[in-house]
Each structure stands twice: as structure tokens, then as C-alpha cells.
Amino acid sequence: MFNPVVVAIPFFAAAIALEAWWTGRTGFAAYNKKDAWNNILIGFVSVGFGFLFGLFIAVIYEAAFLLAPYKFPADAWWSWAILFFIDDLAYYWFHRASHEMRLFWNFHVVHHSSEEYNLSVAVRQSWFSGLLHWIFYVPVMFLGFAPWMFLVMHGFNLIYQFWIHTKLIDRLGPLELFLNTPSHHRVHHGVNEMYLDKNYAGVLIIWDRMFGTFVNEADTPRYGIIKPVNSFNSIWINTHAWVEMWRELRGRNSLWSKLRCVFGPSNMVLALHDEERQMPYPRRSI
């Protein structure tokens, strides 16, 4: 099946190179070379894992589509218009769950663990998220959209999100009211207290405005996660959250406590107890 994200890889590479050259020349928001190359490595490996996981995900999506009581016609423009909004809304809830539930944050933390903010961070994606992220998109097929239609639409959604990972673009006027922009997404990557777990949008920022998770960019964001990973080891970046959760699970006695450790919101379940604050880390702590 046609995957727009794979086709766009040369564009991503060219845009990253251009941004790195420009920021190096101007001295504004210059790249950390180790971080950038690590992001690119993680991104390429994630594409490989994506192909592997895609084999079983395709079977699940096809089975769901076959059970749909109504099939949207692929040759009707309005089918694609409806799919655009449904896919973007599904992404919002997937992204929100990826911050608010520790199980899914263990995947998503890979993307947020860079302390830089540039186009290379956009391709810094979890190697293993394909294991579970499909859960949020199966309903799209149940609604009657063919898996190939979803793949195309979702691919363009992800491509859109690439360009908003930059410091070079400031506010975009009226577009800020309904589109996710670099300004809005800088907020999402910020670890400032007012920015934590905000602006989950894919393309349309309207979902955050509707569901109360929107914040405008005010203070300059500080990037990364509250408990820094402090490593350029791509394997450790993809696994450290799972190791920390496993260590904590071993120290919990009751089944209920273990389940909360995995499925609860991480600001409630983490038992790390920072000595300075004497309280669990907030959600973006691991």
C-alpha cells in the first residue's frame, strides 16, 4: 500500500539538512550534532520496525473493515473529508493517552526525551509503538473506511506534523486559531509547568480548544522530559522507561498496585519519590 510517510523521507532529510545549515550559519537555535544524528538513526530504525509491525496491523485493520456495516466510497470527495476529521480526532486521543497513561507514555517518551527542538526531533519516534498504537485506529475501520484510505490520510497527517518541529517559525496569525503550528507544538514539547501535557493536536488545534488542553506559547519552552534520559544510546532511549517500570513493578505487592503502575496516569502511579520535591514526578517524568 502507498505510504506517504515513506515517500516523504527524502523531503524530511533535505529539510533537516537545510535547517541545520541555516541555524549553523546564523547561530540561531543551532543543532546539537550528536542529538540530531541520534534522532535520524532512531527514525530510520523506527521505519524498519514499522514495516514489521505493519504486517500484523494490516490483518487487524482488514478484519475490522470487513465487519463494518457501511463502507465509505473511496471515489467520493466527502468520504475523504469525513476521514480527515475522524483521523485527526483519533490522533488527538491517541496522543493524549500517550501522555496520560504510563503504558503508552513508555513508547512516546522516546519522542520527547530530546532536549533540543528542531526538525530532526520530528523523526525521533519509538521503535515499538506499533505494538499497541493500532488500538486507537481500529474504530476508523469499523466505521467503514478501507485500511488503505486510512493509511494515506494518516500518512499525510504525520507529514504535516513534521514541519511544526522548528524554532525558526514564529506565530502564524489567524492560522493559530484552528491549525497546529510550530508555536503550539513548542508548547507541547515544553517541560515548563504550565505547558505539561498540553496541545495534543495533529493538524487541527480545535480539538485542544474543545477538550480543554490548549495553552498559548508565552514563556520560552524548556525541552525534554522532567527526568532527563542523559544518553545518546538509541537502544536505551527506547527502553529506559520500560526498565524503570519493571523495576517498580517488582517492588509492588498487590495486583491492583501493579495494574495502576502500568495503566494509571503516571503522575499518580510513579513511586520514584524525588527527594527534593518529596512527591511523584509529573506525567512527563520518565
N, C-alpha and C positions, 0 to 999 in steps of 0.2 A: 504494500500500500504506500501511497505517496505521503511522505512525512516532511512537512515544510521546514521543521527544525533542522533536519539533517541537510537539506538543500541549502539552508542559510548559514551553515558552518563557515564557508569561505568569507561570507559577509561579516560574520562575527570576528573572524581573525583579522580581517582588514581594518575593521572599526577599532578593535583593541590596539592594533599597531599604530593607527593614526592618532588615537587619543594618547597613547604612551609617548609618541614622538612630540606631540603638541605640548603636553604637560611638562615633558622634559625640557623643551625649548623655552617655555615661558616661566617655568618654575612654579606654576600653579597646580596644586594637588598632584605633585609628581608621584609616579608609580614607585612602589616598593618592588624591586625586581624579583626577589625571592618569592614574595607573596603572589605576584602576577603569574610567574611561571608555574607555581604550585596550583593556582586556580585553573590554569589551562590544562595541566596534567589531570587534575581531578575531573575536569569537564570531559576530556577525551575518554577517560575510563568509564565515566558515567554513561556515555553514549553506548559503549560496548555492553555494559550491564543492561542498559535499556533494551537493546536488541534481544538479549536472553530472556528478560522478564516479559518482553512483549509477546513471546511465543505462547505463554500460558494466559496472559491477559487477553489476547485476541480471542482465545477459545471462550473465556468468560463473557466477554462483550458480545460475541456472536450468539451465545446461548441466551443471553438476556434479550437481545434484539429479536430473536425468534419467538420469544414469549410475549412480545409487545402486542397488544390488541389492535393497535393502529400503527401504520408505517408512514412516516412523513416522506413525501415525494422529493427525491433529490434534484429534480429538474425545476422545482418551484422556488422562486426567489424568497418567498415568505417563509419557507422551511428553514433556509439559511439564516434569515433574520431572527426567527424564534430561537434557533440553535445558538446563535451568538449570545443572546441574553441568558439562556439556560446554562450554557457552558461557563460563562463568566461568573454567574451566581454560584455554580457548583465549585468553581475555583476559589471563590471567596470563602466558602465554608470549609473546603479542604485546607486552605491556607490558615484560616483561623484555628481549626482543630490542630494544625501542626505547631501552633504556639501554645494552645491551651490544654493539650493532653500530652503527657510525658512520652507515651509510646511513639506518637508521631513527631514530637519535637526531637527525639533521638535521631531521626532522619534529617529533619530540616535544619538542625543546629549546624550542619556542615556549611550551609549557605551563609549563615550569619556569623560564623566564627572568624572570618577575616576582619581585621581591624582597619582595613582600607575600604575605600568606596570608589570604584571605577568600573568600567565595562568588563574587565576580567572577572570581577566578582559575580557577574551575572551567570557565568558558565560554571561556577563553583557549586556543583549540585551533588546531592547524596548518591552514592553508588547503589544503595539498596532500597530506595524509596518505592521502587516498582513492586516490592513485595506486598505493599498494602494500599498505596495511593488509589488504586483502581476502585476501591470500595466507594469512594465519593463520586465516581463517574458511571458506575453501573446503572444508576437510575436514569441517566441520559438515554441509554439504550432501551431500557424498559419503556420509556416514553415514546419510542418509535423512531429514533434516529439511528441510521446504519452506522456501524463502527467506523467505516471509512470516512463518513461525513464528520463524525466526532474527531477523528484523528486530524483531519485537515483543519477544522475550526480551532481545535485546541492547540494545534501547532502554531497557527497564526497568533493566537492569544499569547503563547510563550515568546514568540518572536517580538511581539510588541513590548513585552516586559524587559527585553534586553537593553534597549536604549535609555531606559529610565535610571539605570545604574551609573549615573555620572554626576560629578560636581560642576561640570562645565556649563550646564544649562540652568538658568535661574527660573523665576516664575514665568508662566505662560499665559498670563491674563485670564480671560474668561474661560479658557480651556480647563483651568484648575477647578472649575465648578463641577465638571462631570467626568473628566478623564483622570486616570492615574498618571502622574507626571514625575519628573525627577525630584522635584521638591517634596511631593507627597511620599515618594518611596525612600528618600533620605530619612524622613521621619521614621518610616518603618524599620530601617536598619539602625536607628539610633538607640543607645542604651541610656540616654537621659531619662530620668524617672517619668517625665510627662509623655515620653514617646514610646514607652514599653507596650508592646502588643497593640499597636495601632496601625491603621491604614493597610488592611489586608488585600486591597483590591488587585485585580489582574489588569483589566483595561479600564473599567468604569469605577470611579471613586464613589459613585452614587450609593453603592452597597454599604460602604463605611458610614456614609452620612445617614442612611436609613436605619442601620443597626447599632448606631452609637459608638463606633470605633474610629471615628475620624478625628484627627488633630492636624492643625496647620503647622508648618515649619516656622519656628520662632527662634529659639536658641540654636546655635550651631551644633549639629548632632555629633556625638561621640560614637564611634562604630565598634562593632564586635559583639561579644557576649560578656555578661557580668563577671563570670569566672572564666578568664581567657584560657584558651587551649595551649598557648605558648609553644607551638610546634609547627614546623613546616613538613612534617611527616604525613603524607596524604592518607596512609592507612590508619594512623592514629586519629587523624581528624575525622575519619568516617566511623570510627569505632569507640572513641573515648566515652561518649555518652552511654553506650551500651555497657561498657565495662563498669562505669560508675553506678549504673542502675543495678547491675548484677551484684556488685559488692553490697549495695544497700539491701537488696532482696535477701541476701544471705543473713543479714542481721535482723530481719523481721520474723516474728514468730507466728502470728496468726495469718490465716488465708486472706482475711479481709484487708489486713495491713499490706500484704503483698500485692493484692489486686489494686489497692489505692496507689501503691508505688508505681505501678505500670500504667494504669488507666486514669488516674486522677490528675487534676491540674498540678503542674509541677511546683507552683508556689505554695501548695498545700501539702504535698507529699514528700518533698525533699527533706531528708533528715541529715543534711550536711552540717547545719548549725554553725554558721560563720561566727567565729569567736569575737569579732569586732562588733557585729550587729546583734548577736545573740538571737537570731531569727533565721528561718529558712530563706534561702535565696529566692528572689522573684522568679518568674517563669523562665526568663532567658538566662538562667544561671549555669547551664551545662552545655 
